[in-house]
Amino acid sequence: MGRLQAEEMVSRLKQEQALEWHLGCNHFPPIHKSFIPIAQEAIKLANQGIHDRIIKMPNGKELTVEAIIDGLHLDSFLDQDEYEELLEE
């Protein structure tokens, strides 16, 4: 159900608003707003086909773009071609 809701929000809201809703309402416990810029960067890089770049998270952890997309369940925010490519890996 969460993915369907995220897809609906992506289609109706600006990316930042959709991410704020997704991280705050589609996760338990909610993920803090400070993760929105990280999510946006991961989405941008993933859509460019860059999956192994390391990004430092607000909590100090360092994760790959792919791990951020997976951990924050951001697949609904990806271009369809990039999402299918991630599924194949």
C-alpha positions as CSV (number, residue, x, y, z in Angstrom):
1,M,0.0,0.0,0.0
2,G,2.8,2.4,0.8
3,R,4.2,2.2,-2.7
4,L,0.9,3.0,-4.3
5,Q,0.5,6.0,-2.1
6,A,4.0,7.2,-2.9
7,E,3.3,6.9,-6.6
8,E,0.1,8.9,-6.2
9,M,2.0,11.7,-4.3
10,V,4.8,11.7,-6.9
11,S,2.2,12.3,-9.6
12,R,0.4,15.1,-7.7
13,L,3.0,17.0,-5.7
14,K,6.4,18.7,-6.3
15,Q,9.2,16.3,-5.6
16,E,10.2,17.9,-2.3
17,Q,6.6,17.9,-1.0
18,A,6.1,14.2,-2.1
19,L,9.3,13.3,-0.3
20,E,8.3,15.1,2.8
21,W,5.0,13.2,2.8
22,H,6.7,9.8,1.9
23,L,9.4,10.0,4.6
24,G,7.1,11.3,7.3
25,C,4.0,9.2,6.6
26,N,5.1,6.2,4.7
27,H,7.8,5.1,7.3
28,F,7.5,4.1,10.9
29,P,9.1,5.7,12.7
30,P,9.0,8.7,10.4
31,I,12.2,9.8,8.8
32,H,13.3,13.3,9.6
33,K,13.0,16.1,7.0
34,S,16.8,16.5,7.1
35,F,16.9,13.4,4.8
36,I,15.0,15.1,2.0
37,P,18.1,16.7,0.3
38,I,19.8,13.3,0.6
39,A,16.9,11.6,-1.0
40,Q,16.8,14.2,-3.8
41,E,20.5,13.7,-4.5
42,A,20.1,9.9,-4.5
43,I,17.2,10.1,-6.9
44,K,19.1,12.5,-9.2
45,L,22.1,10.3,-9.3
46,A,20.1,7.1,-9.7
47,N,18.3,8.6,-12.7
48,Q,21.7,9.3,-14.2
49,G,22.6,5.7,-13.8
50,I,25.1,6.4,-10.9
51,H,24.3,3.8,-8.3
52,D,27.6,3.2,-6.4
53,R,28.4,6.8,-5.4
54,I,28.8,7.2,-1.6
55,I,26.6,9.9,0.1
56,K,27.0,11.0,3.7
57,M,23.7,10.9,5.5
58,P,22.6,13.4,8.1
59,N,23.2,10.8,10.8
60,G,26.8,10.4,9.8
61,K,26.4,7.0,8.0
62,E,27.8,6.7,4.5
63,L,25.7,4.8,2.0
64,T,25.7,4.2,-1.7
65,V,23.0,5.7,-3.9
66,E,21.5,2.2,-4.4
67,A,21.4,1.6,-0.6
68,I,19.7,5.0,0.0
69,I,17.1,4.3,-2.8
70,D,16.4,0.9,-1.2
71,G,16.5,2.0,2.4
72,L,14.2,5.0,1.9
73,H,12.0,3.1,-0.5
74,L,12.5,5.7,-3.2
75,D,11.8,3.6,-6.3
76,S,8.5,5.4,-7.0
77,F,10.6,8.6,-7.5
78,L,12.9,7.1,-10.1
79,D,12.5,7.3,-13.9
80,Q,10.9,4.0,-14.9
81,D,14.0,2.8,-16.9
82,E,16.3,3.3,-13.9
83,Y,13.9,1.5,-11.6
84,E,13.8,-1.5,-13.9
85,E,17.6,-1.5,-14.2
86,L,17.8,-1.5,-10.3
87,L,15.5,-4.5,-10.2
88,E,17.7,-6.4,-12.6
89,E,20.9,-6.0,-10.6
